[in-house]
Amino acid sequence: MNSPEKIVKKTEAFCMANADEAIVKKYSKYFREGFDAWGVNSELLNQQADTIFALPGITNAGICEVCILLVQSPKYEMTSIAGLLLKKIKKQWNREMVTTLEKMFTFGINNWAHTDWICSEIIPDMIKMKLISIESLKPWRNAANKFQRRAAVVGLIKPMKKATDFKPYFEFIDPMMMDEERVVHQGLGWFLREAWKKQAEPAEKFLLKWKDSAARLIFQYATEKMTPEQKARYRKAKGN
């Protein structure tokens, strides 16, 4: 019987055996905070996730344990495989899987790429399945991990686009507008840009409310698709 610890060791050995320094060099420029990776291509990462998923006797609970152990490795590929595994058991997702996702942030999600993949591939489906809601994401806004705070915002982009009433979303992000972290500013700006594309009037009202106090990076991202004249409305007033 493969224990979670053995699975993780075998996964590490697999990644080391398939390392490619050229891949590391290619992608390292995109990570301001460092890119600790072996350089394993995505096809092989999917292959390893399939191998784990097909192990005799593997259970959903066992996969959750493996995911939490994988993200504790500093290596980029280990967390990538954890995300792929969590997605593979989508049909069996329950509250335990939400807890697993939260623990993954606590123990090891430490870059924008894994965060945004989770926000695209995991969180919207958990919301659709009513396992996550705006209400249950509120504690994420104050999480110690800045990337979990980013996920609280970015994870709502897909659901927000399908909504008719954006008010709950603006109310949700309002307490985050003074967050001190760059990665959260980027997430907020991205969210507001997408909201503006769908419902310009409430998004502009929200931006005007914060234009003299919130980080300028938020506005750089939020106004990216606006005309120069539109952008001028959100310049910080002199003296603020």
C-alpha positions in Angstrom: 0.0 0.0 0.0 1.4 3.4 -1.0 1.3 5.8 1.9 0.9 9.6 1.1 4.6 10.0 2.1 5.7 7.3 -0.3 3.7 8.8 -3.1 5.3 12.2 -2.5 8.8 10.7 -2.5 8.1 8.9 -5.8 6.7 12.1 -7.3 9.8 13.9 -6.3 12.0 11.3 -7.9 9.9 11.4 -11.1 10.3 15.2 -11.3 14.0 15.0 -10.7 14.4 12.4 -13.4 12.5 14.6 -15.9 14.1 17.9 -15.0 14.9 20.4 -17.8 16.9 23.5 -17.0 15.8 25.2 -20.3 12.2 25.2 -19.0 13.3 26.8 -15.7 15.3 29.5 -17.6 12.3 30.2 -19.9 9.8 30.8 -17.1 11.9 32.2 -14.2 11.5 35.7 -15.6 7.8 35.7 -14.8 8.3 35.2 -11.1 9.4 38.2 -9.1 9.7 36.2 -5.9 11.8 33.4 -7.4 11.1 30.3 -9.4 12.2 27.1 -7.6 11.6 24.4 -10.1 13.0 21.3 -11.8 11.6 22.3 -15.2 9.2 19.4 -15.9 6.8 20.0 -18.8 3.1 20.1 -18.3 2.4 16.9 -20.2 4.6 14.9 -17.8 3.0 16.6 -14.8 -0.4 15.5 -16.0 1.0 12.0 -16.5 2.3 11.8 -13.0 -1.1 13.1 -11.6 -2.8 10.3 -13.7 -0.4 7.7 -12.2 -1.2 8.8 -8.6 -4.9 8.9 -9.4 -4.8 5.3 -10.8 -2.9 3.8 -7.8 -4.7 0.7 -6.4 -6.5 1.6 -3.2 -6.1 5.3 -3.5 -9.0 7.2 -1.9 -10.2 10.8 -2.1 -9.1 11.3 1.5 -5.7 9.9 0.5 -5.4 12.2 -2.4 -6.2 15.2 -0.1 -3.4 14.1 2.2 -1.0 13.8 -0.8 -2.0 17.3 -2.0 -1.3 18.8 1.4 2.1 17.1 1.5 3.0 18.0 -2.1 2.5 21.8 -1.6 4.9 21.8 1.3 7.7 21.1 -1.1 9.4 24.3 -2.3 9.4 22.9 -5.9 6.9 24.4 -8.3 6.0 21.1 -9.9 4.9 19.5 -6.7 2.2 22.1 -6.1 1.2 21.9 -9.8 0.6 18.2 -9.4 -1.4 18.8 -6.2 -3.7 21.1 -8.1 -4.2 18.6 -10.9 -5.0 15.9 -8.4 -7.6 18.0 -6.6 -9.3 18.7 -10.0 -9.3 15.0 -10.9 -11.6 14.2 -8.0 -14.1 17.0 -8.9 -17.1 14.6 -9.1 -16.5 13.7 -5.5 -15.8 17.2 -4.2 -17.3 18.0 -0.8 -16.5 20.3 2.2 -13.4 18.2 3.0 -12.0 19.2 -0.4 -12.6 22.9 0.4 -10.7 22.4 3.6 -7.9 20.7 1.7 -7.7 23.7 -0.7 -7.5 26.1 2.3 -4.7 24.0 3.8 -2.9 24.1 0.5 -2.8 27.9 0.8 -1.8 27.7 4.4 1.1 25.3 3.8 2.4 26.0 0.3 0.7 28.2 -2.4 3.3 30.9 -2.8 3.1 32.3 -6.3 0.6 34.0 -8.7 0.6 31.2 -11.3 -0.7 28.5 -9.0 -3.1 30.9 -7.4 -4.6 32.0 -10.6 -4.9 28.5 -12.0 -6.8 27.6 -8.8 -9.0 30.7 -9.3 -9.8 29.5 -12.9 -10.0 25.8 -12.6 -11.1 25.0 -9.0 -12.8 27.9 -7.2 -15.5 28.7 -9.8 -16.6 25.1 -10.0 -16.7 24.8 -6.2 -18.9 27.9 -6.2 -21.1 26.4 -8.9 -21.4 23.2 -6.7 -22.3 25.5 -3.7 -19.3 24.3 -1.7 -17.9 27.8 -1.7 -19.8 31.1 -1.5 -19.0 34.8 -1.2 -19.9 34.4 2.5 -17.5 31.5 3.0 -14.7 33.4 1.2 -14.8 36.3 3.7 -12.2 34.8 6.0 -9.8 34.5 3.1 -9.7 38.3 2.8 -7.7 38.4 6.1 -5.6 35.2 5.5 -1.9 35.3 6.5 -1.0 34.1 3.0 -1.2 37.0 0.6 -1.9 34.6 -2.3 -5.0 33.3 -0.5 -6.2 36.9 -0.2 -5.5 37.3 -3.9 -7.5 34.2 -4.6 -10.5 35.6 -2.6 -10.8 38.3 -5.3 -9.6 36.5 -8.5 -11.6 33.4 -7.7 -14.8 35.5 -8.0 -14.1 36.9 -11.5 -15.7 34.1 -13.4 -18.9 33.9 -11.2 -19.1 37.7 -11.2 -19.2 37.8 -15.0 -22.4 35.7 -15.0 -24.1 37.8 -12.3 -26.7 40.5 -12.9 -26.2 42.2 -9.5 -22.6 43.2 -8.9 -23.3 44.9 -5.5 -22.4 41.9 -3.4 -19.1 41.6 -5.2 -18.2 45.3 -4.6 -19.2 44.9 -1.0 -17.0 41.8 -0.7 -13.8 43.5 -2.1 -14.4 46.9 -0.3 -12.5 45.8 2.9 -9.6 44.7 0.8 -8.9 47.9 -1.0 -6.2 49.0 1.6 -4.4 45.6 1.5 -0.6 46.3 1.4 0.5 43.5 -0.9 1.3 44.0 -4.6 -0.2 40.6 -5.6 -3.5 41.6 -4.0 -3.5 45.0 -5.7 -3.0 43.2 -9.1 -5.9 40.8 -8.3 -8.2 43.7 -7.2 -7.3 45.7 -10.4 -8.0 42.7 -12.6 -11.3 42.1 -10.9 -12.4 45.7 -11.3 -11.3 45.8 -15.0 -13.5 42.8 -15.7 -16.4 44.3 -13.7 -16.1 47.5 -15.6 -16.3 45.7 -19.0 -19.6 44.1 -17.9 -21.2 47.0 -15.8 -19.2 50.2 -16.2 -21.4 52.5 -14.1 -21.2 50.7 -10.7 -17.5 49.9 -11.3 -16.7 53.5 -12.0 -18.6 54.6 -8.9 -16.6 52.1 -6.8 -13.3 53.3 -8.4 -14.1 56.9 -7.7 -14.8 56.1 -4.0 -11.2 54.7 -3.6 -9.2 56.8 -6.1 -7.5 59.0 -3.5 -6.7 56.2 -0.9 -6.1 52.8 -2.5 -2.9 51.7 -4.2 -2.3 53.1 -7.6 -1.5 49.7 -9.0 -5.1 48.7 -8.6 -6.1 51.6 -10.8 -3.4 50.8 -13.3 -4.9 47.4 -13.9 -8.6 48.5 -13.5 -8.4 51.2 -16.1 -6.2 49.4 -18.6 -9.0 49.2 -21.2 -10.2 52.8 -20.7 -9.5 55.7 -22.9 -7.0 58.4 -21.7 -9.9 60.7 -20.9 -11.7 58.0 -18.9 -8.5 57.1 -17.0 -8.0 60.8 -16.1 -11.1 60.6 -13.8 -9.2 58.2 -11.5 -6.0 60.2 -11.0 -5.3 60.8 -7.3 -6.2 64.3 -6.2 -3.2 66.5 -5.4 -2.3 66.5 -1.8 -3.6 63.0 -1.1 
